[in-house]
Amino acid sequence: MQLHTPPLPAPASSRPRTIVTTDSEADDINSFLRLLYYANELDIIGLIYNSSVHHWQGDGVHTLREAREAGLITSFMGETAGSEARSDDALTWRWEPMGWIERILLDDYSRIYPNLLKHDPNYPSPAHLWATVAVGNVAFESDFSADTEGSELIKAALLNDDPRPLYLQIWGGTNTVARALLSIEQEHLETADWADVKARVVRKAVILSIGQQDTAYADYIAEAWPEIPLLDFDGAFGGFTSFSRRFASPELMPYYRAEFWAPNIKYGHGPVLAHYGLIGDGTYFEGERDNPGWQPGQAKDPSAFRMFDLIGGFERLDWTGEGDTPAFMCLIPTGLRFMEDPSLGGWGGRLLASEASPNIFVAGEDHNPHAGLDQRLHTVARWTAAFQNDFAARADWGIAPDYRSANHAPVVSTAERDLTAAPGAAVRLTATATDPDGDALEARWWVYDEAGTLTGSPSLDPSGFDATLTLPATADAGQRAVVVLEVTDDGAPSLTRYAQFVVTVG
């Protein structure tokens, strides 16, 4: 590897293909800001405004209740989690005016884009990202009664000739995706090619959701398209929010506090991150109001809701969170193997096939030794130092004058990541690593017990970038041990990448 040299340009087709749908919630905006710094790792083909039970625009005429009674909503199964705080008599509900994505791209991302290119030529241009912005089904929660620009974008991507998986990120409700699928069904159901069309869509579509923020999945997708994988980060997403600080070890606590966020992210890192919302930073959101009965046209309440002032027990400029970040962080290549098998875990969490369906994956639990609990959020939070330092390094990329002026992650390679061994056998695990900045590297090996299925505990003997794993004699055929090698550089901030080994008992 040549030192102090950015990677070579690579075609977008070599990266995960994805569409983001967002209901414009405050934490969505924070997630979007981080997404821009990871856009070089993805092929983003859609940024779509969407609605949810928490945020919907309305049609300017009907309340939600009237829209249901008038049959303007395709389907509604009942109250959704979190909807008890919503007024069915409102013309709109906590709606953040659209246009914020375009403003950030035009006014802010365009200003840091030349610097980002110095670190990776694969960052998409502001014009490219601007062209992917569309308005989806925003009128009412759970509503997918009509085609929209956003649903048509999703539909076209599902039907085109690109064979790659299409990762559909659901940061709000699933209704715009539901509309795209319903339109495909309506157009092709009675045709001779319906079986082929449906099979093509099922091969491509992967839904990455942050819980169920409307009923469109249950109303339609689960019944009509049960073969489409649903990866639901509900519960695990808390590892990307301030909630998980309640369970954080002393070593991780600084990553929740102003001492990290103010100097490394919010301030002095350019115009994009100047928008990043922290506790008590004075950020106001136009659509948020303390009084749920507020309607457009009324005088603005001086107690306008400041999203990041509500949670007690914080200091000013402490972290708030990015509840939707797991939906794209799981796609970032770190060496962890979540996208091969969600039960192996990664920066987005660790998911397991549910009892309800082999195509629905829900958050598993990892043991948090500091809290003494098994937790879904710990499947994310255990990686806190690594993913926050990684964000801080990329924040530096946006302002660094050249490649040498910021840190870049090490590169870890393995000849063989999948091995088979008999019960009681010893297996040698080997990796190599280089650093693009010439930094010194430290190797740390550990057994990811929760991701394994062994009867009994293996032993691990590490030596630099090699280790020997000895399986327990009690292990049964088909069980597996999962071993993680963390490689961390001594740059500022220190950055980590991985090799993840799966040893199956034969």
Buried (B, 14 or more C-beta within 10 A) or exposed (E): EEEEEBBEEEEEEEBBBBBBBBBBBBBBBBBBBBBBBBBBBBBBBBBBBBBBBBBBBBBEEBBBEBBBEEEBBBBBEEEBEEBEEBBBEBBBBBBBEEEBBBEBBBEBBBBBBEBBBBBBEBBBBBEBBBEBBBBBBBBBBBBBBEBBBBBBBBBEBBBEEBEBBBBBBBBBBBBBBBBBBBBBBEEBEEEEEBEEBBEBBBBBBBBBBBBBBBBBBBBBBBEBBBEBBBBBBBBBBBBBBBBBBEBBEEEBBBBBBBBBBBEBBBBEBBBBBEBBBBBBBEBEBBBBBEEEEBBEEEEEEEEBBBBBBEBEEBEEBBBBBBBBBBBBBBBBEBBBBBBEBBBBBBBBBBBBBEEEEEBBBBBBBBEBEBBEEEBBBBBBBBBBBBBBBBBBBBBBBBBBEEBEBBBBBBBBEBEEBEBEBEBEBEBEBBBEBBBBBEBEBBBEBEBBBBBBBBEEBBEBEBEEBBBBBBBBEEBEEEBBBBBBBBBBBEBEBBBBBBBBBBBBBE
